[in-house]
Amino acid sequence: MKKICAIIGASLTLTIFAVGATIHPVAESPQSAGDEFWVEVKVEEAVNLFGVSFILNYDTTYLATSKNDVVNGDFLGDDTLFYPNIDEKEGKVAIGITRKRPAGGVDGSGTIVKVKFTLKPNTPDGTNLNFTITDLKATNPNGEILNLNLQDLTVQVGSSPPRSRIYPVADSPQKAGGDFWVEVKVEDVAGLFGVSFILNYDSAYLDTKNNDVVLGNFLGNDLIFYPNVDDESGKVAVGITRKRGVGGIDGTGIIAKVKFKLRSDVPNGTNLNFTITDLKATDPKGNNLNLTSKGLTVQAISLPYGDVSGNGVITAFDASLTLKACAGLITLTDDQKIRADVDGDDKITLYDVILILKKVTGIIKKFPIEG
């Protein structure tokens, strides 16, 4: 956070006013207790925006988030410096984003950042969740301050009718060079007979093929199934239908699964986005069913196994961090747990500590998980 403030906070002597330019959080409302939902921070009618920093404030009584749940938006482009930081105790998501020189500023409207929140199960119906933006600073490429008007957001908690949805699901983070499954799940559907869609993925770092697309069990076993992978464009087209003479299916379940290979050259911390488009769902009479879709973000980890600290080098300090985690003295992040589990048993134990020390002292050349 200090870096971004230094970048866009030096020698600011002039404020540029853009009439109507605003920055505000956006989210669907109402939300139900136990739900996950995204809050997008958007700018409207910005002129020559180059960098921005702010704090998104939220209520920690009922909401939880983590650093892995903070995703850069696309408004300022792909080649940016991005500094997210979360104070879960105080309920503050600090954000700093800037474009890189010699790029110019950006005009228009769009999403600066997205934050995924989990609404705690004990949240009472009728609760109003307030999101505010403070400590705002926005600049143009010359370092001059831009004036953006602030707007707040209130999300209400309440029981709402079940919404039929379809969305991809996968564990995050994932290790560079490994395989993982993305499941396509439907939720709260009624009378589902057939469905077709495209699962979009980042072909720069992910690979799959037709044989890696398999049926889920939600629609049954006697189905007509059409998978097609365009790995160059990053699209998995899927068509599934039950056979005539049987009815539709109600409920929640997995309709398809796709295995992806994460390339070894993926940069550490890369966010891999999955979206569903070209969706069509029908009942047994051919009537269209309305399903809403949502996306998935999986974070990639490319640091070596054993590098628990994440500094790029495996040392005795990494063994000590693993030992402290075993003793319950510290809690490792999800990506640290992956790098600490050097024997590949999905647990952090004293054996992992011993293996890391053996690697540091040269007794072993590679960890069991590395084959």
Long-range contacts (C-beta under 8 A, 24 or more apart in sequence): 1-53, 1-83, 1-85, 1-94, 1-96, 3-81, 3-83, 3-96, 4-51, 4-53, 4-81, 4-83, 4-96, 4-97, 4-98, 5-53, 5-96, 5-137, 7-51, 7-81, 7-96, 7-98, 8-50, 8-51, 8-52, 8-53, 8-96, 8-98, 8-137, 8-138, 8-139, 8-143, 9-137, 10-143, 11-143, 12-139, 12-143, 12-144, 12-145, 13-144, 14-144, 14-145, 15-144, 15-145, 15-146, 15-147, 16-47, 16-48, 16-140, 16-144, 16-145, 16-146, 16-147, 17-147, 18-45, 18-46, 18-47, 18-146, 18-147, 18-148, 19-45, 20-44, 20-45, 20-149, 21-45, 21-46, 21-47, 21-146, 21-147, 21-148, 21-149, 22-148, 22-149, 22-150, 22-151, 23-52, 23-54, 23-112, 23-133, 23-136, 23-138, 23-148, 23-149, 23-150, 23-151, 24-133, 24-150, 24-151, 24-152, 24-153, 25-56, 25-131, 25-133, 25-151, 25-152, 25-153, 26-153, 27-131, 27-153, 27-155, 28-155, 29-154, 29-155, 29-156, 30-155, 30-156, 30-157, 30-158, 30-160, 31-119, 31-129, 31-155, 31-156, 31-157, 32-119, 32-157, 32-158, 32-159, 32-160, 33-119, 33-120, 33-121, 33-122, 33-123, 33-124, 33-125, 33-157, 34-119, 34-120, 34-121, 35-118, 35-119, 36-116, 36-117, 36-118, 36-119, 37-116, 37-117, 37-119, 37-155, 38-114, 38-115, 38-116, 38-117, 39-114, 39-115, 39-116, 39-117, 39-131, 39-153, 39-155, 40-73, 40-111, 40-113, 40-114, 41-73, 41-95, 41-111, 41-112, 41-113, 41-114, 41-115, 41-133, 42-75, 42-109, 42-110, 42-111, 42-112, 43-75, 43-109, 43-110, 43-112, 43-148, 44-109, 45-108, 45-109, 46-75, 46-106, 46-107, 46-108, 46-109, 46-138, 46-146, 46-148, 47-105, 47-107, 47-146, 48-104, 48-105, 48-106, 48-107, 48-140, 48-141, 48-146, 49-75, 49-76, 49-105, 49-106, 49-107, 49-138, 49-139, 49-140, 49-146, 50-98, 50-99, 50-103, 50-104, 50-105, 50-106, 50-139, 50-140, 50-141, 51-96, 51-97, 51-98, 51-99, 51-138, 51-139, 52-76, 52-95, 52-96, 52-97, 52-98, 52-112, 52-136, 52-137, 52-138, 52-139, 52-148, 53-94, 53-95, 53-96, 53-97, 53-135, 53-136, 53-137, 54-94, 54-95, 54-133, 54-134, 54-135, 54-136, 54-137, 55-92, 55-93, 55-94, 55-95, 55-133, 55-134, 55-135, 56-92, 56-93, 56-95, 56-115, 56-131, 56-132, 56-133, 57-91, 57-92, 57-93, 57-130, 57-131, 57-132, 57-133, 57-134, 58-91, 58-92, 58-93, 58-117, 58-129, 58-130, 58-131, 59-91, 59-129, 59-130, 60-88, 60-89, 60-90, 60-91, 62-119, 62-120, 62-122, 62-123, 62-127, 62-129, 62-157, 63-91, 63-117, 63-118, 63-119, 63-120, 63-129, 64-88, 64-117, 64-118, 64-120, 65-93, 65-115, 65-116, 65-117, 65-118, 67-333, 68-172, 68-173, 68-299, 68-333, 68-334, 68-335, 69-115, 69-116, 69-117, 70-95, 70-113, 70-114, 70-115, 70-116, 71-113, 71-114, 71-115, 71-116, 71-271, 71-297, 72-97, 72-113, 72-271, 73-110, 73-111, 73-112, 73-113, 73-114, 74-110, 74-111, 75-106, 75-108, 75-109, 75-110, 75-111, 75-112, 76-106, 76-112, 77-103, 77-106, 79-103, 84-113, 94-135, 99-141, 101-141, 103-141, 104-141, 105-140, 105-141, 119-157, 123-157, 124-157, 125-157, 125-158, 125-159, 126-156, 126-157, 126-158, 127-156, 127-157, 128-154, 128-155, 128-156, 128-157, 129-154, 129-155, 129-156, 129-157, 130-154, 131-155, 162-187, 162-188, 163-187, 163-188, 163-292, 164-188, 164-189, 164-190, 164-289, 164-290, 164-291, 164-292, 165-291, 165-292, 165-293, 165-294, 166-195, 166-197, 166-255, 166-276, 166-279, 166-281, 166-291, 166-292, 166-293, 167-276, 167-293, 167-294, 167-295, 167-296, 168-199, 168-274, 168-276, 168-295, 168-296, 169-296, 170-274, 170-296, 170-298, 171-298, 172-297, 172-298, 172-299, 172-334, 173-298, 173-299, 173-300, 173-301, 173-334, 173-335, 173-338, 174-262, 174-272, 174-298, 174-299, 174-300, 174-301, 175-262, 175-300, 175-301, 175-302, 175-338, 176-262, 176-263, 176-264, 176-265, 176-266, 176-268, 176-300, 176-301, 176-302, 177-262, 177-263, 177-264, 178-261, 178-262, 179-259, 179-260, 179-261, 179-262, 180-259, 180-260, 180-262, 180-298, 181-257, 181-258, 181-259, 181-260, 182-257, 182-258, 182-260, 182-274, 182-296, 182-298, 183-216, 183-254, 183-256, 183-257, 184-216, 184-238, 184-254, 184-255, 184-256, 184-257, 184-258, 184-276, 185-216, 185-252, 185-253, 185-254, 185-255, 186-218, 186-252, 186-253, 186-255, 186-291, 187-252, 188-251, 188-252, 189-249, 189-250, 189-251, 189-252, 189-281, 189-289, 189-291, 190-248, 190-250, 190-289, 191-247, 191-248, 191-249, 191-250, 191-283, 191-284, 191-289, 192-219, 192-248, 192-249, 192-250, 192-281, 192-283, 192-289, 193-241, 193-242, 193-247, 193-248, 193-249, 193-282, 193-283, 193-284, 194-239, 194-240, 194-241, 194-242, 194-281, 194-282, 195-219, 195-238, 195-239, 195-240, 195-241, 195-255, 195-279, 195-280, 195-281, 195-282, 195-291, 196-226, 196-237, 196-238, 196-239, 196-240, 196-278, 196-279, 196-280, 197-237, 197-238, 197-276, 197-277, 197-278, 197-279, 197-280, 197-293, 198-235, 198-236, 198-237, 198-238, 198-276, 198-277, 198-278, 199-235, 199-236, 199-238, 199-258, 199-274, 199-275, 199-276, 200-234, 200-235, 200-236, 200-274, 200-275, 200-276, 200-277, 201-234, 201-235, 201-236, 201-260, 201-272, 201-273, 201-274, 202-234, 202-272, 202-273, 203-231, 203-232, 203-233, 203-234, 205-262, 205-263, 205-265, 205-266, 205-270, 205-272, 205-300, 206-234, 206-260, 206-261, 206-262, 206-263, 206-272, 207-231, 207-260, 207-261, 207-263, 208-236, 208-258, 208-259, 208-260, 208-261, 212-258, 212-259, 212-260, 213-238, 213-256, 213-257, 213-258, 213-259, 214-256, 214-257, 214-258, 214-259, 215-240, 215-255, 215-256, 215-257, 216-253, 216-254, 216-255, 216-256, 216-257, 217-253, 217-254, 218-249, 218-251, 218-252, 218-253, 218-254, 218-255, 219-249, 219-255, 220-246, 220-249, 222-246, 227-256, 237-278, 242-284, 246-284, 247-284, 248-283, 248-284, 262-300, 264-302, 265-302, 266-300, 266-302, 267-300, 267-302, 268-300, 268-301, 268-302, 268-303, 269-299, 269-300, 269-301, 270-299, 270-300, 270-302, 271-297, 271-298, 271-299, 271-300, 272-297, 272-298, 272-299, 272-300, 273-297, 274-298, 299-335, 301-335, 301-338, 301-339, 303-335, 303-339, 304-339, 305-338, 305-339, 305-341, 305-342, 305-367, 305-369, 305-370, 306-339, 306-340, 306-342, 306-355, 306-356, 306-359, 306-367, 307-339, 308-332, 308-336, 308-339, 308-340, 308-356, 310-335, 310-336, 310-339, 314-356, 314-359, 314-360, 315-360, 316-357, 316-360, 318-356, 318-360, 319-353, 319-356, 319-357, 319-360, 322-348, 322-352, 322-353, 322-356, 323-350, 323-353, 326-350, 326-352, 326-353, 341-369, 342-367, 342-368, 342-369, 343-367, 343-368, 343-369, 344-368, 344-369
